[in-house]
């Protein structure tokens, strides 16, 4: 089974396919830019992106959005994580936390799957002649803390400064560990379990 994945980040696609292969699901990257709505929840951003891209191609697809929520910074950067990383990077985030003992943080991932209700159920257009769509959200959360310095060279984004609870290494120091416990892995597991064919 192939699922289209609208993203410019090939690393996200690789992580998704690590999960998908055991379900017989392959995620194929498509490059379609979409406006990222601003809100307090990554699910809102993913849903808005999925609905926009669906409007362009009229095919079932997913959009994933994730955020790093740091308790001491009132959940900043949150849904602005990509923008903040591009502007100040990991060193900037560590600078904001200088002298802060409370370093609790969480990663949240939301995968939005959108399809036509009619395509999934009957193949027919509604009585009004307007195609109806349905968007389903799958979320994953991993708890952890922000380290005192960058550690590791694998992964991407905030991986070098995020140490998940119960582990001594950051995501960037142990990519195998990341692939087994990450927020994105949890969200994609939920999606794949939902998508996999049901026994008759």
N, C-alpha and C positions, 0 to 999 in steps of 0.2 A: 504494500500500500504506500502510495506517495502522498505527502502533504506539503503544500507550498508554504514557505516560511519567508515572510517579507521582513528583511533586515539587511543592514549594510555590514553587520558584524559576523564574519565567517567563524569566529570562535564560538559564538552562540550556536551556530548550526552544527558544529562538531560536537558540542556538548549534548545537543538534542539527539543527534544520531547515535551517540553512545548509549542513550536510553532506548531509542527507537529500535535498534537492531534486534533486541531480544523479543520484540513484539512483531517483527516483520514490517516495521514502519520506517520509511526513509523520508527525511526532511530535505527538501530541495530549496535552496536559496533563490529568492527573486529580489531584484533591485528596483524597488519602487519607493520613492520618497513619500512620506506622509507627514502631515502636521502633527506635532505632539501637543495635545491639549495639556494645560496645566491644571493640576488638582492635587489633592492630598493623598490620593491612592494610586498605586501603580496599575491597579485593575482598570481604572478610568482611562489611563493613558493607552494601555494595550487595547481596550475595547474601541476607543476612538480611532486608533490607527488601523485596526482590523476592518472596521466599517468603511473607512476611507478607501483602503486598498481594494476591498471587495467591490466598491462602486466603480473602480477603474477596470477590473478584470473579470468580474462576475464569476469567480471560481472559488471553491472552498479554500481557506488559507488560515494561517495563524500569524499573530504578531505577539512578541514577548516584550515586556518591559520589566525592569528591575530597579531597585533602589537600595541604597545603604542608609539606614536610619540610626543615628548616633544619639543616645539618650542625653548625654551632657550638652548636646547642641540642639535640644528640643526637636529631635528627629531630623535635623539637617544632615546631609543634603536631600534625603528622601527622593521625591520624584524629580528633583533637579540634579540627580547624581551624575548623569552624563555631562551636563553643562558644567558643573562644578569641577569634575575631573579634567575636562578639557581646559578649564581656566586656571586652576591652581594645582591639580594633580594630588598625588599622595602626600607630597611634602607640605603642601598648603593645608591639607586636612590635619596632618600631625602638628603643624604650627598652631592651628586653632585649639588643639587639645593640650598644648604645653602647660605643664603644671597641674593638669587635671587628673585626679585619681580615679574618678568614675569614668570608665572607658567602655562600658557596655554598649553593644550595637547589635543590630540584626540586619540581615539581607532578606528582602522580600522579592519574589518573582511572580509575575502574573502572565499567564499565557491565554490569549483570547482566540478561540476558534470560531470562525463564522462560516455559515453555509446558508443556502436557501432552504427554508422550511419545506417548500414545495419540491425541491430537488431531492431532499432527504426522504420525503414521505410519499409523494404521489407523482412527481414529475409534472404537475400541472400548475398553471398560474392561478392565483386567487380570483374570485369572482369579480373583484374590482379591476383586474388586469394588472395590478401592481405586485411585483415580486416581493414576497415577505422573507426577511432574513432572521436568523437566530444566532445569537452570540453566546457562547458558553465560556466561563472563566475558570481557570485552574490555577490555584495559588500554592506557592511553596515558601516556607520561612525557615531560616537557620539562625540560631542565636550565637553570639560570640562576643568578642571584644576587639578594640583597636589597639594594635601593638605600639610600642614606644618608638619603633623605627621600621623602615621597610625591610622585609625579609623574604628572600626567594626571588627567582627570576622566571618562573613558569606562570601560566595563566595570563590574565589581563586585568585592566582596570584597578580596582581596589584590592585585588587578591593579595598583594604583598603586605598589606596592613591589617588584614582580617584573619583572626584566629578563632575558629569555631569552638564553642564550649565542649570540653571533654578531650580536646586535642592540644598538643604542644607546638604544632607547626601551623603556619599560615597556609592559605589556599595556594599561594605561589611557591611554597616550599614543598608541597606534596599534592601534585595534581591528581594522583589516583584517589587520595582521600577526598579531595574536592569533588571529584566526579561521583563519589559514593554518598556524600552527605549534603551537597549544596542545595540552596534554594531552588535553583533552576532544575536540578535533577528531580527534586520532589515534585515540582509543578509538571514537568514532562512525564513523570511516572503516572500522575493522575490523568493527564491527557491521553497517554497511550493506553491505559487500562480502559478508559472510556471509549476510545476509538476501535480497539481490537474487536474482531468479529465475535459475536455472541453465539454460543452453541445453540443449535436448533432444539 
